[in-house]
């Protein structure tokens, strides 16, 4: 994700990166994040809150059996700053990403293709659907709290979440990449924070 962030910033695909960050940290299904509009975001500036978190309302959740009305919470300060800058000024009914599922997937393929990462299920690669499971794995590795991950990701059954985490963790795509691709991901990952801070510093 850090390497994806670097490439997106260099290519100035700001809104695409914004919903990808939300999809990853919010553990969303692709259809949920691509359909987001500005009014689905509740940023601190919207409520004059000093809390460094934002909320995303999911109008048509795939996990509707968990709850008809759902939201996700993102508490990464840098992502909050980025999302606020990229989306905060948009009118309420404006889509966060100005394109459809096909347009999103084309950009996904371009970014991961530049990283020499496979993008098809046939090649055991990364499709946009991996954002949900890898986001859950990321949060679990940080907290080691399955119950918290389950609540944040709206999994009704703990066994389903455990399957997600084990499956994503077992794939180890990065370890299977050629050394040239591995080096590319490493270099771009190391520069993601500085590129993000540079973007945020521009008025």
Secondary structure, DSSP 8 states (H G I E B T S, - for coil): -HHHHHHHHHHT-HHHHHHHHHHHHTT--HHHHHT-BGGGEE-HHHHT---S-EEEEETT-TTTTT-SSEEEEE--HHHHHHHHHHHTTS-TT-BSSSS-HHHHHHHHHHHHHHTT---STTTT---TTHHHHHHHHHHHHHH--HHHHHHHHT-S-HHHHHHHHHHHHHH-HHHHS-HHHHHHHHHHHHTHHHHHHHHHH--
